[in-house]
Amino acid sequence: MPLWPRPAHLITLTGNGYFRKKDSMDEKGILDRIQSLVEEERELREKAEAAPPGPGHAPDRARLEHLEQDLDQCWDLLRQRRAKRQYGENPNDAKPRPPKQVEGYTG
């Protein structure tokens, strides 16, 4: 699943897990995607808390993990854009980085 819903001409996932930028994704689009992911994450966590434990929750756990990765990527892209703007660079040059590179990023 791509990071955010958007027209196909903006950013596409390549076979190696990287994103290829054709045009730009603005901060509003990134923030909207973050909000959507947070809402879905909250719903899944509430559902998991209310359900009895068991192996039937494996798909929800897998989806939660994927949501966390997507959120990490979105926040990283937003930080990149803001940093580029702050230092006089073009924020449209920011590119989504692979999940392994941004997971657990703290600074």
C-alpha positions in Angstrom: 0.0 0.0 0.0 1.4 3.4 -0.9 2.2 6.0 1.8 -0.8 8.2 0.9 -3.7 8.3 -1.5 -2.8 10.5 -4.3 -3.0 10.7 -8.1 -0.6 8.2 -9.7 1.3 11.0 -11.4 2.7 12.3 -8.1 4.8 9.5 -6.5 4.9 5.8 -7.3 6.4 2.9 -5.4 9.2 1.2 -7.4 10.0 -2.5 -7.1 12.9 -1.9 -4.7 10.7 -0.2 -2.0 11.8 3.3 -2.9 9.6 6.1 -4.2 10.1 7.8 -7.4 9.0 11.4 -7.5 7.4 12.7 -10.6 6.0 15.9 -9.2 5.8 17.1 -5.6 3.7 16.2 -2.6 2.9 19.2 -0.6 2.9 19.4 3.2 -0.9 19.5 3.4 -1.1 16.2 1.5 1.5 14.7 3.9 -0.3 16.0 7.0 -3.6 14.7 5.6 -2.1 11.2 5.1 -0.6 11.3 8.6 -4.0 12.1 10.0 -5.6 9.3 8.1 -2.9 6.8 9.2 -3.3 7.9 12.9 -7.1 7.4 12.7 -6.7 4.0 11.3 -4.1 3.1 13.8 -6.3 4.3 16.7 -9.3 2.2 15.3 -7.2 -0.9 15.0 -5.7 -0.5 18.6 -9.2 0.0 20.0 -10.5 -3.1 18.2 -7.5 -5.2 19.4 -8.1 -4.1 23.0 -11.7 -5.1 22.9 -11.2 -8.5 21.3 -10.2 -11.7 23.1 -6.5 -12.7 22.6 -5.7 -15.2 19.9 -4.1 -15.9 16.6 -7.0 -14.2 14.8 -5.4 -10.8 15.5 -2.3 -11.5 13.4 -3.6 -9.5 10.4 -4.4 -6.5 12.6 -0.9 -6.6 14.2 0.7 -6.8 10.7 -1.4 -3.8 9.6 -0.4 -1.9 12.7 3.2 -2.5 12.0 2.7 -1.3 8.4 0.9 1.8 9.6 3.8 2.6 12.0 6.3 2.3 9.1 4.1 4.5 6.9 3.9 7.1 9.7 7.6 7.1 10.2 8.1 7.7 6.4 5.5 10.5 6.3 7.0 12.3 9.3 10.5 11.9 7.9 9.4 13.3 4.5 7.7 16.2 6.3 10.9 16.9 8.4 13.0 16.8 5.2 10.7 19.3 3.4 10.7 21.7 6.3 14.5 21.5 6.7 15.0 22.2 3.0 12.7 25.2 3.2 14.4 26.5 6.3 17.8 26.3 4.6 16.7 27.9 1.3 16.5 24.6 -0.6 13.6 23.4 -2.7 11.3 21.3 -0.4 10.1 19.5 -3.5 13.5 17.8 -3.6 12.7 15.9 -0.5 12.1 12.2 -1.2 10.5 9.4 0.9 13.1 7.1 2.3 12.7 3.4 2.8 11.2 2.2 6.1 14.4 0.7 7.4 16.2 4.0 7.1 13.5 6.0 9.0 12.3 3.5 11.6 13.0 4.7 15.1 14.5 8.0 13.8 14.7 10.4 16.8 16.6 13.4 15.5 
